[in-house]
Amino acid sequence: MNYKKYIWIGNKISEKDMERLYRLKQETGKPITMIVAEAIGAYLLRRSGFTIKERS
């Protein structure tokens, strides 16, 4: 499958959001790329009409 090449998404993330991502990285021990990937996955699920339930 061929994907279009896009300008790096990080260029669109504000400094404030990057600070929040960094704090979340410190709290969870997850790399920022994994946090962003999870956020994108959740966004795409929500856009397709699925609901996301929090794990207890």
Distance bins in CASP14 RR format, pairs under 12 A and 6 or more apart:
PFRMAT RR
TARGET T0000
AUTHOR 0000-0000-0000
RMODE 2
METHOD distances of the structure
MODEL  1
6 12 0 0 0 0 0 1 0 0 0 0 0
8 33 0 0 0 0 0 1 0 0 0 0 0
8 36 0 0 0 0 0 1 0 0 0 0 0
9 17 0 0 0 0 0 1 0 0 0 0 0
9 18 0 0 0 0 0 1 0 0 0 0 0
9 32 0 0 0 0 0 1 0 0 0 0 0
9 33 0 0 0 0 0 1 0 0 0 0 0
9 36 1 0 0 1 0 0 0 0 0 0 0
9 37 0 0 0 0 0 1 0 0 0 0 0
9 39 0 0 0 0 0 1 0 0 0 0 0
9 40 0 0 0 0 1 0 0 0 0 0 0
10 17 0 0 0 0 1 0 0 0 0 0 0
10 18 0 0 0 0 1 0 0 0 0 0 0
10 21 0 0 0 0 0 1 0 0 0 0 0
10 32 0 0 0 0 1 0 0 0 0 0 0
10 33 0 0 0 0 0 1 0 0 0 0 0
10 36 0 0 0 0 1 0 0 0 0 0 0
11 18 0 0 0 0 0 1 0 0 0 0 0
12 18 0 0 0 0 0 1 0 0 0 0 0
12 36 0 0 0 0 0 1 0 0 0 0 0
13 19 0 0 0 0 0 1 0 0 0 0 0
13 20 0 0 0 0 1 0 0 0 0 0 0
13 21 1 0 0 1 0 0 0 0 0 0 0
13 22 0 0 0 0 0 1 0 0 0 0 0
13 32 0 0 0 0 1 0 0 0 0 0 0
13 35 0 0 0 0 0 1 0 0 0 0 0
13 36 0 0 0 0 1 0 0 0 0 0 0
13 39 0 0 0 0 0 1 0 0 0 0 0
14 20 0 0 0 0 1 0 0 0 0 0 0
14 21 0 0 0 0 0 1 0 0 0 0 0
15 21 0 0 0 0 0 1 0 0 0 0 0
15 22 0 0 0 0 0 1 0 0 0 0 0
16 22 0 0 0 0 0 1 0 0 0 0 0
16 23 0 0 0 0 0 1 0 0 0 0 0
17 23 0 0 0 0 0 1 0 0 0 0 0
17 24 0 0 0 0 0 1 0 0 0 0 0
17 32 0 0 0 0 0 1 0 0 0 0 0
17 35 0 0 0 0 0 1 0 0 0 0 0
17 36 0 0 0 0 0 1 0 0 0 0 0
17 39 0 0 0 0 0 1 0 0 0 0 0
18 24 0 0 0 0 0 1 0 0 0 0 0
18 25 0 0 0 0 0 1 0 0 0 0 0
18 32 0 0 0 0 1 0 0 0 0 0 0
18 35 0 0 0 0 0 1 0 0 0 0 0
18 36 0 0 0 0 0 1 0 0 0 0 0
19 25 0 0 0 0 0 1 0 0 0 0 0
19 26 0 0 0 0 0 1 0 0 0 0 0
19 32 0 0 0 0 0 1 0 0 0 0 0
20 26 0 0 0 0 0 1 0 0 0 0 0
20 27 0 0 0 0 0 1 0 0 0 0 0
20 32 0 0 0 0 0 1 0 0 0 0 0
20 35 0 0 0 0 1 0 0 0 0 0 0
20 36 0 0 0 0 0 1 0 0 0 0 0
20 39 0 0 0 0 0 1 0 0 0 0 0
21 27 0 0 0 0 0 1 0 0 0 0 0
21 28 0 0 0 0 0 1 0 0 0 0 0
21 29 0 0 0 0 0 1 0 0 0 0 0
21 30 0 0 0 0 0 1 0 0 0 0 0
21 31 0 0 0 0 0 1 0 0 0 0 0
21 32 1 0 1 0 0 0 0 0 0 0 0
21 33 0 0 0 0 1 0 0 0 0 0 0
21 34 0 0 0 0 0 1 0 0 0 0 0
21 35 1 0 0 1 0 0 0 0 0 0 0
21 36 1 0 0 1 0 0 0 0 0 0 0
21 38 0 0 0 0 0 1 0 0 0 0 0
21 39 0 0 0 0 1 0 0 0 0 0 0
22 28 0 0 0 0 0 1 0 0 0 0 0
22 29 0 0 0 0 0 1 0 0 0 0 0
22 30 0 0 0 0 0 1 0 0 0 0 0
22 31 0 0 0 0 0 1 0 0 0 0 0
22 32 1 0 0 1 0 0 0 0 0 0 0
22 35 0 0 0 0 1 0 0 0 0 0 0
22 36 0 0 0 0 0 1 0 0 0 0 0
23 29 0 0 0 0 0 1 0 0 0 0 0
23 32 0 0 0 0 0 1 0 0 0 0 0
23 35 0 0 0 0 0 1 0 0 0 0 0
24 30 1 0 0 1 0 0 0 0 0 0 0
24 31 0 0 0 0 0 1 0 0 0 0 0
24 32 0 0 0 0 1 0 0 0 0 0 0
24 34 0 0 0 0 0 1 0 0 0 0 0
24 35 1 0 1 0 0 0 0 0 0 0 0
24 36 0 0 0 0 0 1 0 0 0 0 0
24 38 0 0 0 0 0 1 0 0 0 0 0
24 39 0 0 0 0 0 1 0 0 0 0 0
25 31 1 0 0 1 0 0 0 0 0 0 0
25 32 1 0 1 0 0 0 0 0 0 0 0
25 33 0 0 0 0 1 0 0 0 0 0 0
25 34 0 0 0 0 1 0 0 0 0 0 0
25 35 1 0 0 1 0 0 0 0 0 0 0
25 36 0 0 0 0 0 1 0 0 0 0 0
26 32 0 0 0 0 0 1 0 0 0 0 0
26 35 0 0 0 0 0 1 0 0 0 0 0
27 35 0 0 0 0 0 1 0 0 0 0 0
28 34 0 0 0 0 1 0 0 0 0 0 0
28 35 1 0 0 1 0 0 0 0 0 0 0
28 38 0 0 0 0 0 1 0 0 0 0 0
29 35 0 0 0 0 1 0 0 0 0 0 0
30 36 0 0 0 0 1 0 0 0 0 0 0
30 37 0 0 0 0 1 0 0 0 0 0 0
30 38 0 0 0 0 1 0 0 0 0 0 0
30 39 0 0 0 0 0 1 0 0 0 0 0
31 37 0 0 0 0 1 0 0 0 0 0 0
31 38 0 0 0 0 0 1 0 0 0 0 0
32 38 0 0 0 0 0 1 0 0 0 0 0
32 39 0 0 0 0 0 1 0 0 0 0 0
33 39 0 0 0 0 0 1 0 0 0 0 0
33 40 0 0 0 0 0 1 0 0 0 0 0
34 40 0 0 0 0 0 1 0 0 0 0 0
34 41 0 0 0 0 0 1 0 0 0 0 0
35 41 0 0 0 0 0 1 0 0 0 0 0
35 42 0 0 0 0 0 1 0 0 0 0 0
36 42 0 0 0 0 0 1 0 0 0 0 0
36 43 0 0 0 0 0 1 0 0 0 0 0
37 43 0 0 0 0 0 1 0 0 0 0 0
37 44 0 0 0 0 0 1 0 0 0 0 0
38 44 0 0 0 0 0 1 0 0 0 0 0
38 45 0 0 0 0 0 1 0 0 0 0 0
38 52 0 0 0 0 0 1 0 0 0 0 0
39 45 0 0 0 0 0 1 0 0 0 0 0
39 46 0 0 0 0 0 1 0 0 0 0 0
39 52 0 0 0 0 0 1 0 0 0 0 0
40 46 0 0 0 0 0 1 0 0 0 0 0
40 47 0 0 0 0 0 1 0 0 0 0 0
41 47 0 0 0 0 1 0 0 0 0 0 0
41 48 0 0 0 0 1 0 0 0 0 0 0
41 50 0 0 0 0 0 1 0 0 0 0 0
41 52 0 0 0 0 1 0 0 0 0 0 0
42 48 0 0 0 0 0 1 0 0 0 0 0
42 49 0 0 0 0 0 1 0 0 0 0 0
42 50 0 0 0 0 1 0 0 0 0 0 0
42 51 0 0 0 0 0 1 0 0 0 0 0
42 52 1 0 1 0 0 0 0 0 0 0 0
42 53 0 0 0 0 0 1 0 0 0 0 0
42 54 0 0 0 0 0 1 0 0 0 0 0
43 49 0 0 0 0 0 1 0 0 0 0 0
43 50 0 0 0 0 0 1 0 0 0 0 0
43 52 0 0 0 0 1 0 0 0 0 0 0
44 50 0 0 0 0 1 0 0 0 0 0 0
44 52 0 0 0 0 0 1 0 0 0 0 0
45 51 0 0 0 0 1 0 0 0 0 0 0
45 52 1 0 1 0 0 0 0 0 0 0 0
45 53 0 0 0 0 0 1 0 0 0 0 0
46 52 1 0 0 1 0 0 0 0 0 0 0
46 53 0 0 0 0 0 1 0 0 0 0 0
END
